[in-house]
């Protein structure tokens, strides 16, 4: 597994990012299918997009 994955998850959790954002980021990074429509939140969607792009640009907007 890419060390960036573990480092970024740890950084996001330590920074107090929303668990929904972190789950979305991990899913996007790993190229998992998105959640079904009724379970998607704004934080998850932002995390998924950032994870797909391998950045954390929106993390500060979604604090736990």
CHARMM-style PDB file with segment names, atoms N, HN, CA, C and O in Angstrom:
ATOM      1  N   UNK     1       0.858  -1.181   0.000  1.00  0.00      PROA
ATOM      2  CA  UNK     1       0.000   0.000   0.000  1.00  0.00      PROA
ATOM      3  C   UNK     1       0.899   1.238   0.000  1.00  0.00      PROA
ATOM      4  O   UNK     1       1.957   1.267   0.629  1.00  0.00      PROA
ATOM      5  N   UNK     2       0.458   2.218  -0.700  1.00  0.00      PROA
ATOM      6  HN  UNK     2      -0.401   2.195  -1.211  1.00  0.00      PROA
ATOM      7  CA  UNK     2       1.170   3.485  -0.801  1.00  0.00      PROA
ATOM      8  C   UNK     2       1.268   4.136   0.588  1.00  0.00      PROA
ATOM      9  O   UNK     2       0.244   4.315   1.248  1.00  0.00      PROA
ATOM     10  N   UNK     3       2.481   4.494   1.043  1.00  0.00      PROA
ATOM     11  HN  UNK     3       3.312   4.348   0.507  1.00  0.00      PROA
ATOM     12  CA  UNK     3       2.623   5.128   2.358  1.00  0.00      PROA
ATOM     13  C   UNK     3       1.854   6.444   2.465  1.00  0.00      PROA
ATOM     14  O   UNK     3       1.490   6.863   3.564  1.00  0.00      PROA
ATOM     15  N   UNK     4       1.605   7.096   1.328  1.00  0.00      PROA
ATOM     16  HN  UNK     4       1.900   6.756   0.435  1.00  0.00      PROA
ATOM     17  CA  UNK     4       0.841   8.346   1.345  1.00  0.00      PROA
ATOM     18  C   UNK     4      -0.538   8.131   1.948  1.00  0.00      PROA
ATOM     19  O   UNK     4      -1.059   9.011   2.633  1.00  0.00      PROA
ATOM     20  N   UNK     5      -1.134   6.973   1.700  1.00  0.00      PROA
ATOM     21  HN  UNK     5      -0.711   6.258   1.143  1.00  0.00      PROA
ATOM     22  CA  UNK     5      -2.455   6.662   2.229  1.00  0.00      PROA
ATOM     23  C   UNK     5      -2.447   6.730   3.758  1.00  0.00      PROA
ATOM     24  O   UNK     5      -3.250   7.448   4.355  1.00  0.00      PROA
ATOM     25  N   UNK     6      -1.544   5.988   4.383  1.00  0.00      PROA
ATOM     26  HN  UNK     6      -0.891   5.405   3.899  1.00  0.00      PROA
ATOM     27  CA  UNK     6      -1.481   5.943   5.845  1.00  0.00      PROA
ATOM     28  C   UNK     6      -1.093   7.296   6.439  1.00  0.00      PROA
ATOM     29  O   UNK     6      -1.663   7.723   7.443  1.00  0.00      PROA
ATOM     30  N   UNK     7      -0.144   7.954   5.832  1.00  0.00      PROA
ATOM     31  HN  UNK     7       0.319   7.607   5.016  1.00  0.00      PROA
ATOM     32  CA  UNK     7       0.302   9.260   6.328  1.00  0.00      PROA
ATOM     33  C   UNK     7      -0.824  10.285   6.268  1.00  0.00      PROA
ATOM     34  O   UNK     7      -1.004  11.068   7.201  1.00  0.00      PROA
ATOM     35  N   UNK     8      -1.576  10.283   5.181  1.00  0.00      PROA
ATOM     36  HN  UNK     8      -1.430   9.647   4.423  1.00  0.00      PROA
ATOM     37  CA  UNK     8      -2.643  11.261   5.028  1.00  0.00      PROA
ATOM     38  C   UNK     8      -3.798  10.974   5.972  1.00  0.00      PROA
ATOM     39  O   UNK     8      -4.351  11.902   6.562  1.00  0.00      PROA
ATOM     40  N   UNK     9      -4.174   9.715   6.130  1.00  0.00      PROA
ATOM     41  HN  UNK     9      -3.725   8.961   5.651  1.00  0.00      PROA
ATOM     42  CA  UNK     9      -5.252   9.366   7.065  1.00  0.00      PROA
ATOM     43  C   UNK     9      -4.872   9.807   8.480  1.00  0.00      PROA
ATOM     44  O   UNK     9      -5.693  10.389   9.190  1.00  0.00      PROA
ATOM     45  N   UNK    10      -3.648   9.535   8.885  1.00  0.00      PROA
ATOM     46  HN  UNK    10      -2.982   9.062   8.308  1.00  0.00      PROA
ATOM     47  CA  UNK    10      -3.180   9.947  10.215  1.00  0.00      PROA
ATOM     48  C   UNK    10      -3.209  11.465  10.350  1.00  0.00      PROA
ATOM     49  O   UNK    10      -3.652  11.993  11.370  1.00  0.00      PROA
ATOM     50  N   UNK    11      -2.737  12.164   9.324  1.00  0.00      PROA
ATOM     51  HN  UNK    11      -2.377  11.735   8.496  1.00  0.00      PROA
ATOM     52  CA  UNK    11      -2.725  13.631   9.347  1.00  0.00      PROA
ATOM     53  C   UNK    11      -4.142  14.185   9.456  1.00  0.00      PROA
ATOM     54  O   UNK    11      -4.384  15.119  10.221  1.00  0.00      PROA
ATOM     55  N   UNK    12      -5.071  13.624   8.705  1.00  0.00      PROA
ATOM     56  HN  UNK    12      -4.875  12.865   8.084  1.00  0.00      PROA
ATOM     57  CA  UNK    12      -6.458  14.091   8.747  1.00  0.00      PROA
ATOM     58  C   UNK    12      -7.088  13.847  10.113  1.00  0.00      PROA
ATOM     59  O   UNK    12      -7.769  14.721  10.649  1.00  0.00      PROA
ATOM     60  N   UNK    13      -6.864  12.669  10.676  1.00  0.00      PROA
ATOM     61  HN  UNK    13      -6.310  11.959  10.241  1.00  0.00      PROA
ATOM     62  CA  UNK    13      -7.429  12.360  11.991  1.00  0.00      PROA
ATOM     63  C   UNK    13      -6.825  13.254  13.066  1.00  0.00      PROA
ATOM     64  O   UNK    13      -7.547  13.749  13.933  1.00  0.00      PROA
ATOM     65  N   UNK    14      -5.514  13.469  13.024  1.00  0.00      PROA
ATOM     66  HN  UNK    14      -4.927  13.067  12.320  1.00  0.00      PROA
ATOM     67  CA  UNK    14      -4.855  14.336  14.011  1.00  0.00      PROA
ATOM     68  C   UNK    14      -5.323  15.784  13.898  1.00  0.00      PROA
ATOM     69  O   UNK    14      -5.357  16.511  14.891  1.00  0.00      PROA
ATOM     70  N   UNK    15      -5.684  16.201  12.679  1.00  0.00      PROA
ATOM     71  HN  UNK    15      -5.656  15.610  11.873  1.00  0.00      PROA
ATOM     72  CA  UNK    15      -6.139  17.578  12.459  1.00  0.00      PROA
ATOM     73  C   UNK    15      -7.610  17.764  12.821  1.00  0.00      PROA
ATOM     74  O   UNK    15      -8.120  18.884  12.792  1.00  0.00      PROA
ATOM     75  N   UNK    16      -8.292  16.670  13.162  1.00  0.00      PROA
ATOM     76  HN  UNK    16      -7.877  15.760  13.186  1.00  0.00      PROA
ATOM     77  CA  UNK    16      -9.690  16.755  13.572  1.00  0.00      PROA
ATOM     78  C   UNK    16     -10.675  16.796  12.419  1.00  0.00      PROA
ATOM     79  O   UNK    16     -11.779  17.321  12.564  1.00  0.00      PROA
ATOM     80  N   UNK    17     -10.287  16.250  11.280  1.00  0.00      PROA
ATOM     81  HN  UNK    17      -9.390  15.824  11.162  1.00  0.00      PROA
ATOM     82  CA  UNK    17     -11.197  16.215  10.134  1.00  0.00      PROA
ATOM     83  C   UNK    17     -12.407  15.330  10.447  1.00  0.00      PROA
ATOM     84  O   UNK    17     -12.305  14.367  11.208  1.00  0.00      PROA
ATOM     85  N   UNK    18     -13.515  15.661   9.868  1.00  0.00      PROA
ATOM     86  HN  UNK    18     -13.597  16.443   9.250  1.00  0.00      PROA
ATOM     87  CA  UNK    18     -14.744  14.901  10.036  1.00  0.00      PROA
ATOM     88  C   UNK    18     -14.542  13.442   9.613  1.00  0.00      PROA
ATOM     89  O   UNK    18     -13.909  13.179   8.590  1.00  0.00      PROA
ATOM     90  N   UNK    19     -15.070  12.501  10.386  1.00  0.00      PROA
ATOM     91  HN  UNK    19     -15.583  12.715  11.217  1.00  0.00      PROA
ATOM     92  CA  UNK    19     -14.964  11.092   9.981  1.00  0.00      PROA
ATOM     93  C   UNK    19     -15.575  10.838   8.603  1.00  0.00      PROA
ATOM     94  O   UNK    19     -15.088   9.982   7.865  1.00  0.00      PROA
ATOM     95  N   UNK    20     -16.620  11.558   8.252  1.00  0.00      PROA
ATOM     96  HN  UNK    20     -17.015  12.254   8.852  1.00  0.00      PROA
ATOM     97  CA  UNK    20     -17.228  11.418   6.930  1.00  0.00      PROA
ATOM     98  C   UNK    20     -16.246  11.845   5.838  1.00  0.00      PROA
ATOM     99  O   UNK    20     -16.152  11.202   4.794  1.00  0.00      PROA
ATOM    100  N   UNK    21     -15.524  12.927   6.086  1.00  0.00      PROA
ATOM    101  HN  UNK    21     -15.601  13.450   6.935  1.00  0.00      PROA
ATOM    102  CA  UNK    21     -14.516  13.381   5.118  1.00  0.00      PROA
ATOM    103  C   UNK    21     -13.412  12.329   4.989  1.00  0.00      PROA
ATOM    104  O   UNK    21     -12.998  11.992   3.880  1.00  0.00      PROA
ATOM    105  N   UNK    22     -12.944  11.819   6.112  1.00  0.00      PROA
ATOM    106  HN  UNK    22     -13.281  12.093   7.013  1.00  0.00      PROA
ATOM    107  CA  UNK    22     -11.868  10.819   6.098  1.00  0.00      PROA
ATOM    108  C   UNK    22     -12.320   9.562   5.363  1.00  0.00      PROA
ATOM    109  O   UNK    22     -11.560   9.014   4.564  1.00  0.00      PROA
ATOM    110  N   UNK    23     -13.543   9.094   5.615  1.00  0.00      PROA
ATOM    111  HN  UNK    23     -14.160   9.539   6.264  1.00  0.00      PROA
ATOM    112  CA  UNK    23     -14.057   7.919   4.907  1.00  0.00      PROA
ATOM    113  C   UNK    23     -14.161   8.173   3.411  1.00  0.00      PROA
ATOM    114  O   UNK    23     -13.823   7.311   2.600  1.00  0.00      PROA
ATOM    115  N   UNK    24     -14.632   9.363   3.052  1.00  0.00      PROA
ATOM    116  HN  UNK    24     -14.907  10.063   3.711  1.00  0.00      PROA
ATOM    117  CA  UNK    24     -14.713   9.714   1.639  1.00  0.00      PROA
ATOM    118  C   UNK    24     -13.340   9.781   1.004  1.00  0.00      PROA
ATOM    119  O   UNK    24     -13.143   9.308  -0.115  1.00  0.00      PROA
ATOM    120  N   UNK    25     -12.385  10.371   1.719  1.00  0.00      PROA
ATOM    121  HN  UNK    25     -12.545  10.756   2.628  1.00  0.00      PROA
ATOM    122  CA  UNK    25     -11.022  10.491   1.189  1.00  0.00      PROA
ATOM    123  C   UNK    25     -10.441   9.099   0.942  1.00  0.00      PROA
ATOM    124  O   UNK    25      -9.873   8.843  -0.120  1.00  0.00      PROA
ATOM    125  N   UNK    26     -10.579   8.213   1.905  1.00  0.00      PROA
ATOM    126  HN  UNK    26     -11.040   8.420   2.768  1.00  0.00      PROA
ATOM    127  CA  UNK    26     -10.039   6.859   1.758  1.00  0.00      PROA
ATOM    128  C   UNK    26     -10.697   6.134   0.585  1.00  0.00      PROA
ATOM    129  O   UNK    26     -10.015   5.467  -0.193  1.00  0.00      PROA
ATOM    130  N   UNK    27     -12.008   6.260   0.455  1.00  0.00      PROA
ATOM    131  HN  UNK    27     -12.562   6.802   1.087  1.00  0.00      PROA
ATOM    132  CA  UNK    27     -12.713   5.605  -0.647  1.00  0.00      PROA
ATOM    133  C   UNK    27     -12.280   6.156  -2.001  1.00  0.00      PROA
ATOM    134  O   UNK    27     -12.085   5.398  -2.951  1.00  0.00      PROA
ATOM    135  N   UNK    28     -12.131   7.461  -2.088  1.00  0.00      PROA
ATOM    136  HN  UNK    28     -12.289   8.077  -1.317  1.00  0.00      PROA
ATOM    137  CA  UNK    28     -11.683   8.065  -3.337  1.00  0.00      PROA
ATOM    138  C   UNK    28     -10.254   7.675  -3.677  1.00  0.00      PROA
ATOM    139  O   UNK    28      -9.944   7.378  -4.831  1.00  0.00      PROA
ATOM    140  N   UNK    29      -9.385   7.676  -2.674  1.00  0.00      PROA
ATOM    141  HN  UNK    29      -9.638   7.917  -1.737  1.00  0.00      PROA
ATOM    142  CA  UNK    29      -7.981   7.317  -2.892  1.00  0.00      PROA
ATOM    143  C   UNK    29      -7.865   5.888  -3.410  1.00  0.00      PROA
ATOM    144  O   UNK    29      -7.075   5.607  -4.311  1.00  0.00      PROA
ATOM    145  N   UNK    30      -8.660   4.989  -2.831  1.00  0.00      PROA
ATOM    146  HN  UNK    30      -9.302   5.218  -2.099  1.00  0.00      PROA
ATOM    147  CA  UNK    30      -8.616   3.579  -3.204  1.00  0.00      PROA
ATOM    148  C   UNK    30      -9.463   3.262  -4.431  1.00  0.00      PROA
ATOM    149  O   UNK    30      -9.511   2.116  -4.877  1.00  0.00      PROA
ATOM    150  N   UNK    31     -10.131   4.274  -4.976  1.00  0.00      PROA
ATOM    151  HN  UNK    31     -10.092   5.205  -4.614  1.00  0.00      PROA
ATOM    152  CA  UNK    31     -10.987   4.122  -6.154  1.00  0.00      PROA
ATOM    153  C   UNK    31     -12.152   3.168  -5.909  1.00  0.00      PROA
ATOM    154  O   UNK    31     -12.580   2.446  -6.810  1.00  0.00      PROA
ATOM    155  N   UNK    32     -12.661   3.175  -4.668  1.00  0.00      PROA
ATOM    156  HN  UNK    32     -12.313   3.761  -3.936  1.00  0.00      PROA
ATOM    157  CA  UNK    32     -13.856   2.405  -4.355  1.00  0.00      PROA
ATOM    158  C   UNK    32     -15.059   3.084  -5.002  1.00  0.00      PROA
ATOM    159  O   UNK    32     -15.011   4.286  -5.266  1.00  0.00      PROA
ATOM    160  N   UNK    33     -16.139   2.343  -5.263  1.00  0.00      PROA
ATOM    161  HN  UNK    33     -16.178   1.367  -5.048  1.00  0.00      PROA
ATOM    162  CA  UNK    33     -17.351   2.995  -5.764  1.00  0.00      PROA
ATOM    163  C   UNK    33     -17.897   3.948  -4.701  1.00  0.00      PROA
ATOM    164  O   UNK    33     -17.744   3.702  -3.505  1.00  0.00      PROA
ATOM    165  N   UNK    34     -18.526   5.023  -5.135  1.00  0.00      PROA
ATOM    166  HN  UNK    34     -18.651   5.224  -6.106  1.00  0.00      PROA
ATOM    167  CA  UNK    34     -19.122   5.957  -4.175  1.00  0.00      PROA
ATOM    168  C   UNK    34     -20.285   5.286  -3.454  1.00  0.00      PROA
ATOM    169  O   UNK    34     -20.862   4.312  -3.937  1.00  0.00      PROA
ATOM    170  N   UNK    35     -20.612   5.833  -2.289  1.00  0.00      PROA
ATOM    171  HN  UNK    35     -20.144   6.625  -1.897  1.00  0.00      PROA
ATOM    172  CA  UNK    35     -21.761   5.339  -1.526  1.00  0.00      PROA
ATOM    173  C   UNK    35     -23.043   5.578  -2.323  1.00  0.00      PROA
ATOM    174  O   UNK    35     -23.079   6.384  -3.252  1.00  0.00      PROA
ATOM    175  N   UNK    36     -24.090   4.854  -1.932  1.00  0.00      PROA
ATOM    176  HN  UNK    36     -24.061   4.199  -1.177  1.00  0.00      PROA
ATOM    177  CA  UNK    36     -25.379   5.090  -2.557  1.00  0.00      PROA
ATOM    178  C   UNK    36     -25.902   6.460  -2.144  1.00  0.00      PROA
ATOM    179  O   UNK    36     -25.539   6.980  -1.089  1.00  0.00      PROA
ATOM    180  N   UNK    37     -26.740   7.027  -2.967  1.00  0.00      PROA
ATOM    181  HN  UNK    37     -27.034   6.604  -3.824  1.00  0.00      PROA
ATOM    182  CA  UNK    37     -27.165   8.418  -2.853  1.00  0.00      PROA
ATOM    183  C   UNK    37     -27.684   8.802  -1.470  1.00  0.00      PROA
ATOM    184  O   UNK    37     -27.375   9.892  -0.988  1.00  0.00      PROA
ATOM    185  N   UNK    38     -28.458   7.948  -0.825  1.00  0.00      PROA
ATOM    186  HN  UNK    38     -28.709   7.062  -1.217  1.00  0.00      PROA
ATOM    187  CA  UNK    38     -29.052   8.309   0.464  1.00  0.00      PROA
ATOM    188  C   UNK    38     -28.032   8.339   1.606  1.00  0.00      PROA
ATOM    189  O   UNK    38     -28.340   8.850   2.683  1.00  0.00      PROA
ATOM    190  N   UNK    39     -26.828   7.805   1.395  1.00  0.00      PROA
ATOM    191  HN  UNK    39     -26.578   7.390   0.520  1.00  0.00      PROA
ATOM    192  CA  UNK    39     -25.812   7.785   2.450  1.00  0.00      PROA
ATOM    193  C   UNK    39     -24.677   8.780   2.207  1.00  0.00      PROA
ATOM    194  O   UNK    39     -23.711   8.814   2.969  1.00  0.00      PROA
ATOM    195  N   UNK    40     -24.785   9.578   1.165  1.00  0.00      PROA
ATOM    196  HN  UNK    40     -25.570   9.550   0.545  1.00  0.00      PROA
ATOM    197  CA  UNK    40     -23.731  10.530   0.822  1.00  0.00      PROA
ATOM    198  C   UNK    40     -23.980  11.848   1.544  1.00  0.00      PROA
ATOM    199  O   UNK    40     -25.108  12.340   1.584  1.00  0.00      PROA
ATOM    200  N   UNK    41     -22.923  12.413   2.112  1.00  0.00      PROA
ATOM    201  HN  UNK    41     -22.007  12.013   2.080  1.00  0.00      PROA
ATOM    202  CA  UNK    41     -22.995  13.729   2.743  1.00  0.00      PROA
ATOM    203  C   UNK    41     -22.046  14.677   2.015  1.00  0.00      PROA
ATOM    204  O   UNK    41     -21.231  14.252   1.196  1.00  0.00      PROA
ATOM    205  N   UNK    42     -22.162  15.948   2.320  1.00  0.00      PROA
ATOM    206  HN  UNK    42     -22.824  16.294   2.985  1.00  0.00      PROA
ATOM    207  CA  UNK    42     -21.278  16.934   1.697  1.00  0.00      PROA
ATOM    208  C   UNK    42     -19.816  16.650   2.051  1.00  0.00      PROA
ATOM    209  O   UNK    42     -18.935  16.758   1.197  1.00  0.00      PROA
ATOM    210  N   UNK    43     -19.563  16.290   3.305  1.00  0.00      PROA
ATOM    211  HN  UNK    43     -20.278  16.202   3.998  1.00  0.00      PROA
ATOM    212  CA  UNK    43     -18.194  15.993   3.739  1.00  0.00      PROA
ATOM    213  C   UNK    43     -17.649  14.761   3.022  1.00  0.00      PROA
ATOM    214  O   UNK    43     -16.496  14.752   2.591  1.00  0.00      PROA
ATOM    215  N   UNK    44     -18.473  13.724   2.893  1.00  0.00      PROA
ATOM    216  HN  UNK    44     -19.410  13.732   3.243  1.00  0.00      PROA
ATOM    217  CA  UNK    44     -18.043  12.509   2.210  1.00  0.00      PROA
ATOM    218  C   UNK    44     -17.699  12.809   0.752  1.00  0.00      PROA
ATOM    219  O   UNK    44     -16.663  12.372   0.252  1.00  0.00      PROA
ATOM    220  N   UNK    45     -18.570  13.556   0.073  1.00  0.00      PROA
ATOM    221  HN  UNK    45     -19.412  13.911   0.479  1.00  0.00      PROA
ATOM    222  CA  UNK    45     -18.354  13.879  -1.335  1.00  0.00      PROA
ATOM    223  C   UNK    45     -17.072  14.676  -1.533  1.00  0.00      PROA
ATOM    224  O   UNK    45     -16.307  14.409  -2.460  1.00  0.00      PROA
ATOM    225  N   UNK    46     -16.835  15.658  -0.660  1.00  0.00      PROA
ATOM    226  HN  UNK    46     -17.456  15.875   0.093  1.00  0.00      PROA
ATOM    227  CA  UNK    46     -15.603  16.456  -0.751  1.00  0.00      PROA
ATOM    228  C   UNK    46     -14.382  15.577  -0.503  1.00  0.00      PROA
ATOM    229  O   UNK    46     -13.376  15.697  -1.201  1.00  0.00      PROA
ATOM    230  N   UNK    47     -14.468  14.698   0.485  1.00  0.00      PROA
ATOM    231  HN  UNK    47     -15.286  14.600   1.052  1.00  0.00      PROA
ATOM    232  CA  UNK    47     -13.371  13.785   0.772  1.00  0.00      PROA
ATOM    233  C   UNK    47     -13.112  12.831  -0.380  1.00  0.00      PROA
ATOM    234  O   UNK    47     -11.962  12.556  -0.723  1.00  0.00      PROA
ATOM    235  N   UNK    48     -14.182  12.330  -0.972  1.00  0.00      PROA
ATOM    236  HN  UNK    48     -15.116  12.554  -0.693  1.00  0.00      PROA
ATOM    237  CA  UNK    48     -14.045  11.401  -2.098  1.00  0.00      PROA
ATOM    238  C   UNK    48     -13.333  12.086  -3.268  1.00  0.00      PROA
ATOM    239  O   UNK    48     -12.429  11.516  -3.880  1.00  0.00      PROA
ATOM    240  N   UNK    49     -13.748  13.292  -3.560  1.00  0.00      PROA
ATOM    241  HN  UNK    49     -14.482  13.755  -3.063  1.00  0.00      PROA
ATOM    242  CA  UNK    49     -13.118  14.044  -4.659  1.00  0.00      PROA
ATOM    243  C   UNK    49     -11.646  14.324  -4.357  1.00  0.00      PROA
ATOM    244  O   UNK    49     -10.790  14.152  -5.225  1.00  0.00      PROA
ATOM    245  N   UNK    50     -11.351  14.755  -3.129  1.00  0.00      PROA
ATOM    246  HN  UNK    50     -12.047  14.895  -2.424  1.00  0.00      PROA
ATOM    247  CA  UNK    50      -9.954  15.020  -2.754  1.00  0.00      PROA
ATOM    248  C   UNK    50      -9.121  13.740  -2.791  1.00  0.00      PROA
ATOM    249  O   UNK    50      -7.988  13.750  -3.272  1.00  0.00      PROA
ATOM    250  N   UNK    51      -9.669  12.651  -2.290  1.00  0.00      PROA
ATOM    251  HN  UNK    51     -10.590  12.643  -1.899  1.00  0.00      PROA
ATOM    252  CA  UNK    51      -8.946  11.383  -2.313  1.00  0.00      PROA
ATOM    253  C   UNK    51      -8.661  10.926  -3.731  1.00  0.00      PROA
ATOM    254  O   UNK    51      -7.578  10.417  -4.019  1.00  0.00      PROA
ATOM    255  N   UNK    52      -9.625  11.105  -4.609  1.00  0.00      PROA
ATOM    256  HN  UNK    52     -10.505  11.518  -4.375  1.00  0.00      PROA
ATOM    257  CA  UNK    52      -9.434  10.738  -6.019  1.00  0.00      PROA
ATOM    258  C   UNK    52      -8.313  11.548  -6.654  1.00  0.00      PROA
ATOM    259  O   UNK    52      -7.585  11.059  -7.518  1.00  0.00      PROA
ATOM    260  N   UNK    53      -8.187  12.806  -6.206  1.00  0.00      PROA
ATOM    261  HN  UNK    53      -8.778  13.203  -5.504  1.00  0.00      PROA
ATOM    262  CA  UNK    53      -7.146  13.696  -6.728  1.00  0.00      PROA
ATOM    263  C   UNK    53      -5.862  13.663  -5.907  1.00  0.00      PROA
ATOM    264  O   UNK    53      -4.901  14.367  -6.215  1.00  0.00      PROA
ATOM    265  N   UNK    54      -5.855  12.838  -4.858  1.00  0.00      PROA
ATOM    266  HN  UNK    54      -6.636  12.266  -4.609  1.00  0.00      PROA
ATOM    267  CA  UNK    54      -4.701  12.677  -3.967  1.00  0.00      PROA
ATOM    268  C   UNK    54      -4.242  13.993  -3.337  1.00  0.00      PROA
ATOM    269  O   UNK    54      -3.051  14.304  -3.306  1.00  0.00      PROA
ATOM    270  N   UNK    55      -5.225  14.763  -2.834  1.00  0.00      PROA
ATOM    271  HN  UNK    55      -6.193  14.510  -2.859  1.00  0.00      PROA
ATOM    272  CA  UNK    55      -4.923  15.984  -2.089  1.00  0.00      PROA
ATOM    273  C   UNK    55      -5.895  16.089  -0.914  1.00  0.00      PROA
ATOM    274  O   UNK    55      -6.785  15.253  -0.759  1.00  0.00      PROA
ATOM    275  N   UNK    56      -5.719  17.108  -0.101  1.00  0.00      PROA
ATOM    276  HN  UNK    56      -4.996  17.788  -0.227  1.00  0.00      PROA
ATOM    277  CA  UNK    56      -6.608  17.330   1.049  1.00  0.00      PROA
ATOM    278  C   UNK    56      -7.107  18.771   1.061  1.00  0.00      PROA
ATOM    279  O   UNK    56      -7.256  19.370   2.127  1.00  0.00      PROA
ATOM    280  N   UNK    57      -7.361  19.316  -0.096  1.00  0.00      PROA
ATOM    281  HN  UNK    57      -7.240  18.830  -0.962  1.00  0.00      PROA
ATOM    282  CA  UNK    57      -7.721  20.726  -0.228  1.00  0.00      PROA
ATOM    283  C   UNK    57      -8.949  21.142   0.569  1.00  0.00      PROA
ATOM    284  O   UNK    57      -9.004  22.273   1.054  1.00  0.00      PROA
ATOM    285  N   UNK    58      -9.931  20.268   0.719  1.00  0.00      PROA
ATOM    286  HN  UNK    58      -9.887  19.350   0.325  1.00  0.00      PROA
ATOM    287  CA  UNK    58     -11.189  20.627   1.394  1.00  0.00      PROA
ATOM    288  C   UNK    58     -11.242  20.219   2.860  1.00  0.00      PROA
ATOM    289  O   UNK    58     -12.251  20.455   3.525  1.00  0.00      PROA
ATOM    290  N   UNK    59     -10.206  19.628   3.362  1.00  0.00      PROA
ATOM    291  HN  UNK    59      -9.387  19.436   2.821  1.00  0.00      PROA
ATOM    292  CA  UNK    59     -10.229  19.078   4.728  1.00  0.00      PROA
ATOM    293  C   UNK    59     -10.536  20.130   5.782  1.00  0.00      PROA
ATOM    294  O   UNK    59     -11.249  19.837   6.742  1.00  0.00      PROA
ATOM    295  N   UNK    60     -10.024  21.334   5.635  1.00  0.00      PROA
ATOM    296  HN  UNK    60      -9.445  21.572   4.856  1.00  0.00      PROA
ATOM    297  CA  UNK    60     -10.256  22.378   6.645  1.00  0.00      PROA
ATOM    298  C   UNK    60     -11.703  22.798   6.753  1.00  0.00      PROA
ATOM    299  O   UNK    60     -12.106  23.349   7.777  1.00  0.00      PROA
ATOM    300  N   UNK    61     -12.494  22.554   5.726  1.00  0.00      PROA
ATOM    301  HN  UNK    61     -12.167  22.107   4.894  1.00  0.00      PROA
ATOM    302  CA  UNK    61     -13.917  22.920   5.741  1.00  0.00      PROA
ATOM    303  C   UNK    61     -14.748  21.929   6.528  1.00  0.00      PROA
ATOM    304  O   UNK    61     -15.886  22.232   6.886  1.00  0.00      PROA
ATOM    305  N   UNK    62     -14.207  20.743   6.810  1.00  0.00      PROA
ATOM    306  HN  UNK    62     -13.282  20.496   6.519  1.00  0.00      PROA
ATOM    307  CA  UNK    62     -14.987  19.694   7.446  1.00  0.00      PROA
ATOM    308  C   UNK    62     -14.274  19.172   8.692  1.00  0.00      PROA
ATOM    309  O   UNK    62     -13.553  18.175   8.647  1.00  0.00      PROA
ATOM    310  N   UNK    63     -14.490  19.860   9.782  1.00  0.00      PROA
ATOM    311  HN  UNK    63     -15.076  20.670   9.819  1.00  0.00      PROA
ATOM    312  CA  UNK    63     -13.916  19.472  11.077  1.00  0.00      PROA
ATOM    313  C   UNK    63     -14.971  18.732  11.887  1.00  0.00      PROA
ATOM    314  O   UNK    63     -16.163  19.029  11.795  1.00  0.00      PROA
ATOM    315  N   UNK    64     -14.524  17.776  12.675  1.00  0.00      PROA
ATOM    316  HN  UNK    64     -13.557  17.535  12.750  1.00  0.00      PROA
ATOM    317  CA  UNK    64     -15.439  17.002  13.515  1.00  0.00      PROA
ATOM    318  C   UNK    64     -15.965  17.821  14.664  1.00  0.00      PROA
ATOM    319  OT1 UNK    64     -16.750  17.321  15.470  1.00  0.00      PROA
TER     320      UNK     64
END
